[in-house]
């Protein structure tokens, strides 16, 4: 009886699964390309995968002063300040059509 119940439960789990053609496929992020640019700014907000920063111009990147949302990664955010309004130094590169942080840390005291 117990073996029949376990077998039935396993068959039900297999039958209700997404099937090989329906498995969610995770898309890889586009690779970071080109040179790395550096500027300073103020942390505006942080989510799980983005940081919004009010930053100084980075003319070599073609980025005017303003507010930009950057893609983030765990290793970059490990050293980043968490409080909005914190002054930061950031380095970033192109990732597809947007920007991704390669470094984000507290700005040196003046």
Buried (B, 14 or more C-beta within 10 A) or exposed (E): EEEEEEEEEEEEEEEEEEEEEEEEEEEEEEEBEEEEBEBBBBBBEBEEEBBBBBBBEBEEBEBEEEEBBBBBBEEBBEEBBEEEEBBBBBBBBBBEEBBBBBBBBEBEEE
